[in-house]
Amino acid sequence: MGGMTATEKILAQASGRSKVVPGEIITADIDAAMLIHVMSDITFPAFEQIATRVWDPSSVVCVVEHCIPAHNVWAAETQRRQREFAKKHGLVLYDVGRSGICHQVMMEKGHALPGTVVVGTDSDSCTYGALGSFATGIGATEMAAVLAEGQLWFRVPPSVQVILRGPLSPGVVGKDAILHVIGQLGLDGALYEGVEFSGSAVEAMSLDSRMTLTNMVEMLGAKNGIIEPDEKTISYLQERTDRPLDIVRSDSDAHWERIIEFDVSKLDPQIAAPHSPTNVMSVREAAGTRIHQAFIGGCTNGRMEDLRTAAEIFRGRKVHPDARLIVIPASQQIYAQAMDEGILRVLLKAGGTICTPSCGPCVGIDKGVLASGEVCISSTNKNYRGRMGHPDSLIYLGSAGTVAASAVNGQITDPREFLQGGA
């Protein structure tokens, strides 16, 4: 009959079957569900129409995170409703001061585990696949059904293997690799498919960089992204949970819809220019473009690896007088660690503004909103028109190193100009 991919194996296990095939409709048990407060006005009333009890309160995680502390009455009301719902049903709640971006919190608190099915009311929930789970974003009413039943139907996605051969050059990171892949494959390059990353470049990557890979499969139209757990994954999780880890690997004779290989060993740092994550080019091609704002943060690149790189670039340097730098650690835990390591002091002395862990400028409704004609270089994952504020603003996407280097020069800059071992 042939083997199965990791995505197929996890869905088969969750649906009580020995085997599933792409295109098949299944009903899968959910292992963990994540809710963000901005969806509460739809999710909670829908749930209350069909149920009075949550199926498993310990498996439901509520995260107050898009805009914290609340910046207007609407945000305050949605956050209040989430707190009340979580308390009423005994759900896990990460509130202001104990929170951060939902995806980072889910991983660092041990809620997303290998071999499990994890869903969230945010499109970037596919991030958790970096730890070997089947993870995907769902809608508010779908989440209401999950809360009531602990199950959800899925169409089993075809699996695509993306092999990244390396190693990456110094100064080039996972963000550059995934931007290159998106630029080559396009917004529908893996439409409703499960993308499994492998290859020597992936094996050499940190968990932080791997999380960026799976986070951004959404830009390919993918259903989920997944990376086979290894010793790095196991070590990361053993520090965060005492639950047994179900390591699921693709069979050697698994059927792949496609196998796509990229040699990233000579890849330069990459940039996605306005107004699409697919508008990708070498940073050298965009070098010299003047910027007004630089943002390091988001669920893509607000982790320790990113902040350490930024601090390395800014040590002894300043933000260009015509630019401004906003830095938002992805979680309170990362904020505290960056403080302990002296990273935040370096960034503050350079002229950066450090904000409370949240989505920040990425959602365009809170901190760092752009004015007409302003240009931002951002470490986030989306640069669609109006994403960060005025529809006539311009957003470029790059790694945290590219953002930091650009903030120093006031124009898009190759980070290797400032990094040891760079070109």
N, C-alpha and C positions, 0 to 999 in steps of 0.2 A: 504493500500500500504506500510505501514511502514514508519518510519522516515528516516532522513538523518544525516550523520556526518557533522561536521563543514566544512570539506574540500568539501564535495558534495554540501552543501548549498551555499558556496561562488561561486563555479563554476556554479551552477544552476543560481544564481543571475546574474553572469557576462555574461552568455549566453542567458539570457532572457527566461529561462525556469522555470517551477514550480518544476521540479524534474529532477535529472540526476541519472544514475546508473553506477557502475563501469564497465569499458570497453567501454563505449559509447564515440564516438568522438564528441567533441563540438568545437565551435568557441567562444572564450571568449573575452570580452572587457578587455583591460589592464588598470589598474588604475595608475601604476607608472612603469617606466623602468629605469634601472641603467646601465650605460656604463663605463667600465674601459678603460684607454688609451691603454693598451697593445693589445686590440682587434680592435683598430681603423683602422688598415690597411686593415682589411677584412670587417668590418661593413660599413664604410662610402662609399667605392666604390660600394658595393652591393646595398646600399640604393640609390645612385645616378643613378643606372641603372633603377630603378623602380619608382622613385618619385623625386619631387623637393621641397616639403614642408613636414615638420614633422607634424604628425597629431595633437599633442598638446604639444607645447614646454614647457609649465609649468609642464608637467608630466614626462619629461625626464631629468634625472640627470646624469651629467658627473662628474666623480671623478678621479682626478689625484692622484694615490695612491700606485701603486705597488712598485715603486722605486723612492722616492723623497728625495731631489732634484735629477734630472737626473744624472745618474752615467756614462753614455756613450752616444755616438751619437745616437744610435738606440732609447734609451729611450727619449732623447731630441726631436727627430723627431716625435715620436708617441705622445708625450705630446703636441708638437706644433700643430699637426694636430687636436687633440681633442679640443684645445683651439679655433682654427680657425672654426671648425665645430660648436661648441657650440655658438660662437659669431654670425656666419652667420645665424643660425636658432633660435637664442634667447633661447637656452636651459639653464637650471640651471647648473652652473659650480662651483665645489669646487676645487680650484687650490692650488698649493704649498703655505703653510703658512695659509691656511684656510680649510685644508683637513684632511686626516687621512685615515684609512682603510675604503673602500667603505661601508661595511656593518654597521660599527659603525656610520658612517656619515648619512646613510640613516635612521637609527632609531633615532638618537639623534636630527636630523633636522626635524623630523616629516613627512618624505616621505613614511614610511611604516605604514599603519594604519589597525586596525581590519576590517575584512570583505572585504578587497580589494584583488585584484590580482596584485602581484608585481613580475617582472622578472628582471634578471640581467645577464650580460655577465661574470659571475663568478660562479663557481659551489657551492660556499658557500652562495649563495643568499637565501638559505632556512632558514638562520638565522632569517629573519624577522617574521617567523611564531611564534616566542616567543611572539609577540604582537598581535597574532590572525589573521594574514593575510594568504592567500594562496601564498606562495613565493617559487620560484624555479629558478634555473640557466638555461639559454638557450644559444644556439650557436650564433656566430656572424652574420650569414646570417638570422637566425630567428629574431634576433634583428633588422636587416634591414627591415624586413617585419613589425615588430611592429612599427618602426619609421614611416613607410609609412601609415599604416592602423589603428594602435591602437588596433589591434586584433591579436590573435594567436590561433591555434588549439591545443587542448589537448585531450589525452585519459584520461577519468576520472579514477583516481587511486583507487583501493580498499583501505579501511581504516583499519589500525591496531591500537588498543588501547594498549599503554604501561603504565601500572600502577606501579608507584614507591611508595612503602609504607615505611614510615619512622617513626620518623625523622632521618636525617643523624646525625652521631656522630660529636662532635666537631673536627675540623680539616679535615673533609670530606666534599667535595663540589660537585656541579653539574658536574664538569669535571670527578670526580671519578665515579659518578653514570653512566654517559653516556659511559665511557670507559668499565665499567662492562657490560652494556647492549650490546655494540658492541662485546666484547669478548665472550659473551654467544650466540649471534645471528649470528655473522659472516658478511662478506662483502656483501652477498646477502640475509641477514636476513629480509629485507623489500623491495625487489627489485620492483621498480616502484609502491610503495605503499605510502599512506599518513599516517604518524605516528603521532598520537595524544597522548601527554603525559598528565597524570593525576595522582592523588593520593596525599596522605598527604605529601610526601617528596617534590613533585613539588609545592604544595600550600605553603609550608614553605620557598621555595627557593627565593632568591632575583631575580630581573629581570636579573642581570648579569649572574647568574648561569643558568637561564632558556634559555638565549640566547646561552649558550654553548650547551645545550641539542639539540635545533633545528639546530644549526650550524652543528653538527656532525652526523645528520641523513644521510647525504651523504655517510658516511662510511658504512651505512647499505644498500646502493643502493636505498634509498628511493627517491620518487619524491618530497616530501615536509615533513616538520615537523610542528606541530602546537600545541599551548597551549591555552586553553580557557582564555580569558581576565578576570581579577579580579580587585579588588580595586588597587592593586599595579600597574597593567598595566594602568589603567585609570589615576591614579595619574601621572605616568611617562609621558603619552602622553599629558595630559592637560597642562603640563609645556612646551610642545614643539609645540603644534598646537592649533588653535582655530576652526579647522574643526570638524564637528560632527563625533562621533565615532559609527560605526555600529558593535555592539557586536554580534557575531554569535556563537551559542553554538550547540553542537550535541544534537539531540533528544534522549530522554530516550529509545525510541524503534528503534534507529538507528541500521543498520546491520553492524557488524564488521567482517572483514575477519578473524581476530584472536584477542583475548584479552590475553595479556601476562603480568603477574604480577612478580614483583621483590621486595623482602623484602631487603631494603638497610639500615635498622636500625643498622645492625652490620657490615656494609661494612668498610673495611680498605681503606686508600688511594691506588689508583690503578696506575699501570704503563703499558704502551704499549711498548714492546721491539721491536727492529728491526726485520724485515722490514715491519711490518704491524700493523695498528691500532687494528687489532683483536688479536694480540699476547699479551693478557692482563693477568696481574698477580698482586697480592698484592705487594705494594712497599717493603714490608718486604722480599719478595722473590728475589728482585733485589738489595736489600741493599748491599752496599759495592762496587758496580761497579764504577770504577774510571771514572771521567768525565774531559773533557778539556774545555767545554763551557756550559754555562747555559743561556737559553733565555726565558725571560718573555715578552710576547707580542702576536701579531697575532690577527686575528678576533675571535679567540676562547677565549683567556684569557689575553687581554691587557687592561681590564677595571678597574674601580676604586676598586672594590672588590679585584681584583688580586693584584694591586699595594699596597693596604693597608695591605694585608696579607704579602706580601714580606717585607714591611717596618717593620712590627711587628717582623718578624724573624731576620731582619738585624740590628735592633736597638741595638747598642753596640757591634756588631759583624762585621767581615770582610769576604770578599770573600777569599776562600782558595788560597794560593799562587800558586798552580799548576792549578788553574781554572780561567776562565774569565766569567764575567757576562754582558750580553747585555739586556737592558731594553728598550722597545719601546711602549710608550702609544698608544692606538688604535686610538686616534684622538687628534687634537689640543685642543679641549675642555677638554679632560681628562688630557692632558699634563698640561694645565693651572691649573686645579683643583688640580692635584698632586703637582704642584709647590706651590700653595697657602696653602696646608695642610702640607707642609714640607716633603712630602714623597720623592721627588727627591733628596733633600739634604741628607736624610738618606741613600739612595741607592748610591749616589755619594761618601759619606764618607766611605761607606763599600767597595768601589773599583769597583762599577758598572759603565758601560758606558751607558749613556742615549742618544738615537738617535731620529731623527725626526720621527713623526708618519708615518708609512708606513708598508708594509708587512715584510720588513727586511729579516732575514735569512730564513723565511718560504718558500720563492720562490727560494732561492739559486742562485740569480743573482745579489745580491746587498750586503748589510752589513752582516757580520758574516758568510761568506761562510766557509765551513769546508774543511780541508786538509785530505789526505789519512790517515786512521786509527784513526782519531779523533772521540771522543764520545761527543755527545751533549744531554743534558736533556732539553726538550723544552715544553712550554705550548701551542704549536700549535696543529693542528689536523691531520697532515699527517706525517708519518715517512718512506715513501717508499724509497728504495735505490736511492741514489743520489739526494734526494729532497733538501738538503741543501748544495750541492756542490759535492765533490768527491764521486764516487760510492762506494768507500771502507770506507767511514765514517759511523758512527752508530748514529741513532737518537732514543732516548727514549722519550715518551710522558707522561706528568703528569700535575697536577694542578700547579698553580703559587706557592703555598706553598711548594709543593714537589720540584719544581725547585729551589726556594730560599734556602731551607734547604740543598739541594744537593750542591749548590754553596758554602755554608758555610763550609761544610765538605770535599768538593772536591770529593765526591762520592755519589751515590744515597742514599737518606736519607728520612726516614719518617718525614714529617713536624711536627707531633705531639710532636717530641722531643723538639721543640722550641715554640710551641703555647700554650697559656694558655687554660686550659681545655682539652688539648689533652691527649692521652694515655701515 
